[in-house]
Structure formats: C-alpha cells, structure tokens
Amino acid sequence: MQVEQATWTHPTGWMPAPPGALGSAADLVLLFGDSALLKDRSLLDPIRRAHPHAHFLGCSTAGEISGTHVLDQSLVATTVRFDHTRVAGSCITVEDGKEHSFHAGAELARTLDPDGLVHVLVLSDGLHVNAPISSGA
C-alpha cells in the first residue's frame, strides 16, 4: 500500500506538494475539508485528472486532521494505492434520514457485492441520519 497526503490552506496552498504522485495507480482519494473548498473546482479538478481511476470519497468537516494537526478552512487529500484490495463505491440518497436511516442502510447494503467484502466506510450527514453505535457483539 502507498499513501500520499497533502493539505491545502489559503496561506500556503498545497503542502508538501499538490496531490498527484500516485497518478493513475491510485485506488482511493479521501477528501475532507471546508465545504466551500470542497466545491472549488480549481482545487478538485487537478486531483481528479491526476487520479482518473480512483474512487473519490469525502465530506465537509468541523475541523480537518492532517497528520498530527487539526486545521480549519483547509482541504486534506489522502490518496491510497492498494496492493491487494478491490475498492468499490456506492451512493444513495436518504430522504428524511432520521425516520428512514435503517431502510437506507439496508438499501445501501444491497448495492454492495458481498464477494470478498471486508470493510465498509459510510459517510453521511451527521445532523440528519440516525446511526446507532453498535458494539459489534
């Protein structure tokens, strides 16, 4: 597995360098940041062009984590190339999330191929989705 992480802020731009070193070999790009920055095509389009085969996943945050730092009004891009992992994506729209979260989760699960499935990462609007925490027991 190879991982590349870059952080964009207004004062510094991309640090340590703009994302793109993994190129078309990237499997996954995680983007977390300020909601305005996540809509800024001048920041996102170059990342998409640099990683044309990657799945993109992310959301806005109330503080971005980059390494050991917590930032505000930034964009953190973490790019991953896996050696032996298949990455797949799925997306659903949740109508009235608090009332229909369970059914939305079941619908999402039906969209996933269970063959070889080991982990699922779910991102949702934390203010409008009821996601009870399970101990896994």
C-alpha positions, -999 to +999 in steps of 0.1 A: +000+000+000+012+035-008-003+066+008+001+103-002-014+131+019-015+168+010-031+197+027-044+229+012-048+262+031-052+298+019-018+309+032+003+280+019-015+264-010-008+226-012+017+213+013+040+194+010+031+193-027-001+191-048-017+156-048-009+135-078+023+115-072+004+082-073-011+091-106-034+066-124-023+038-099-044+054-071-074+034-060-089+058-035-089+095-027-103+107+006-112+144+007-122+162+039-124+199+043-142+232+045-175+230+025-166+259+003-132+244-006-149+210-015-169+229-041-139+247-056-133+231-090-099+248-093-087+226-063-106+194-071-103+191-109-065+187-109-068+159-083-094+141-105-072+144-136-042+131-117-061+101-104-085+091-132-092+056-120-096+064-083-128+063-062-134+097-045-150+099-011-152+127+014-173+153+032-172+186+049-159+187+085-158+208+116-120+206+116-097+187+093-070+164+105-037+163+087-010+141+103-010+153+139-026+187+132-062+199+134-070+226+109-099+248+099-108+262+065-085+237+048-087+207+024-070+174+032-065+149+003-053+114+012-046+092-018-042+055-015-029+027-038-036-007-025-016-038-034-043-064-030-075-046-023-105-040-045-123-007-040-159-002-049-182+027-043-219+032-039-242+062-031-278+065-021-300+095-013-316+094+021-350+110+023-359+122+058-329+104+073-339+103+110-371+084+101-356+062+074-320+056+083-324+018+089-340+013+055-314+035+038-287+013+053-304-018+041-307-003+006-270+007+006-260-029+017-280-043-012-259-023-036-226-038-024-212-070-038-206-093-008-179-114-025-147-106-007-162-077+012-142-070+043-148-033+053-174-006+045-168+031+051-200+051+053-202+089+052-234+107+059-249+139+071-245+136+109-273+160+116-299+142+096-291+105+098-298+083+129-269+059+131-269+040+164-235+028+175-231-010+177-206-028+199-202-054+172-211-082+198 
